[in-house]
Amino acid sequence: MKTVAMIAAAAENDALGKDNDLLWHLPDDFKRFKSLTSGHSIIMGRKTYESFPKPLPNRKHIIITRDKNYTVNYDTCVVVHSLPEALELVKDEPLSFIIGGGEIYNLGMEEANKIELTRVHGTFEDADTYFPKIDESVWELATEQYHPIDEKHKYAFTYLTYLKI
């Protein structure tokens, strides 16, 4: 079965970021993101793409923008103008990821059948981007793994995997 997974790190109040940047630094979560998404297509909005210094290695980037003149000069990147257009490009792939931002996650809730969520244990009131609420009548928590605060992680967090019911 084909899997379209949304992957995100969100605070307890669903905060994702502010000014096109994350609100925390969690190296183990970055490692998990890399390990899960490497070798797969990643679908994102233009602002999420522009938050990277350069394209992430070993991944095909599908960038969604309304700007019909937007171009990217990397052979690992494709520009499209809607989520359905992005999903058409990955229809034959067994696994692809929607990686943000907030608007793309909202659109992706309908299309995804898996969510890999890192729940950051804290609330961030100054965020300007949020992950959509997870409706537990539609999504079932399949696995969870807690990560405590340590010398590299200012916040505790839990990896949560949800599957669409």
N, C-alpha and C positions, 0 to 999 in steps of 0.2 A: 504493500500500500504506500502511496505517495504521502510524504509528510511535509507540510509547510509549518515550520515552527517559528513562533515569535520569541526572540531572546532579548531580555532587558534586565537592568538592575533598577529597582524602584524602592523608595523609602516606604515606611508604613503608611504615609499619607499619599502614596502613589507618585510622589515627586520623582522626576527623572533628571532634570537639569535646569540650568539657568544660563542665559546668554550663550547657548550652543556649547555648553561644557557640562561635565558631570559635577556633582556636588560632593564627591568623595573620591578617595584613591584606594582601591582594593586590589592589590596585585594578584591575589589568588583568583579573584573573579575575572581579571583580564586573562589569566592563563586558561581558565575554564572556557571563556568566550573563544579564545584562539583554538583550543583543542576541539571544541564542538563545531566551529564554523569552518575550519581549514578544509580545503578541498571541495567546498560547496559554494553555491551562489548565495550572495547576501543582497537583499533588497532594502533600499533605504531612500529617504528623502534627500533632496539636494543639500539642505543645511547639515544633516548628519554627515553626508559625504565630505562637505567642506570643513567639518570639524577635524578630519584626519590630516596629518601633515602630508601624507601620500597614500595611495591605495594600499590596503592591507595585503600582505603576501599570500599567495596560494588560495585566492578566492576570486570569483567573478563578481564584480560590483554592478548591480542594476540600480541606477539612480533615477528616481522619479522627480520630475519637475514640470511645472506648468509652462515654463519658459521654452518656447519652441526653438529658440536660437541657442540654447545652452549646449555646450560641447565640452568633452573631456578628452585630453590627448594621451590616454593610456589604453593599451589593447586589452586590459583586463576589465575595462569599464564600458557599460552600455547605458545610454540615456533613453528613457521612455517617458511617457506623459500621463500614465495612469497605473494604478495597481493591477487592473486586469491585464494590461499590456505587459507588465513585469511578470505576472504569474504565467502568462502564455509562454514566455521565454524559458520557464523552468518546468513546464508541464511534463517533460519526460525525465526529470531528475527525481531520484527516490527521496531526496532530502534537500530542502532549501530553507533559508532563514530570512525573516523580516526583522531588521535590526533598528528600526526607528526612523524618524523621531515620533513625537506624540501624535501628529496627524496621521502618519502612516500606520501606527499601531491601532488607532481608532478604526481605520479602514480594514486593517488586517484581522481584527477580531472575528469578523464574519468568515474569512477565508482560511484562517489557520486551523490546524487540528491538534496543535501542541503548543504549550508555552513553557519556555525555560526562563523562570523568573528568579533573580537574586533579590530577595527581600532584605533590604538594608534596615537594620533595627535602629531607627531614628526618624524624626520628622523634620522636614525642611520647609519652612514657611515662605522662604523667598524664592522658591522655584518658579519657573515660568512655563515648564512643560511637565505633563503628567501622563502616567500610564493609565489606560482605561480600567475601570472597575472590572474585576473578574466575577462573572455571574456563576455562582456555584451550582445553579440548576442546569448550566450548560457545560461547565468545566469540573472535572474531578481531579483532586490532588492525588498524584500517583506516587511520588517520592519526595522526601525532604531530607536535607542534610545541613546541620547547624555548623557554623564557623564562628568561634569566639573572637573577641578582641585580642590582639596580640601586638608585638612590637612593630609589625608592618601594617596592621589594620586598626584604624581608629574606631571603627564601628564593627559590631557583631553583625552577622548576616546569615541567612538561610537560603540554600538552593532549593527551589520548589519546582517540580515538574508537574504540569497540569496536562490532562488529555481531554479532548472534547468528548462529551458523553454521546 
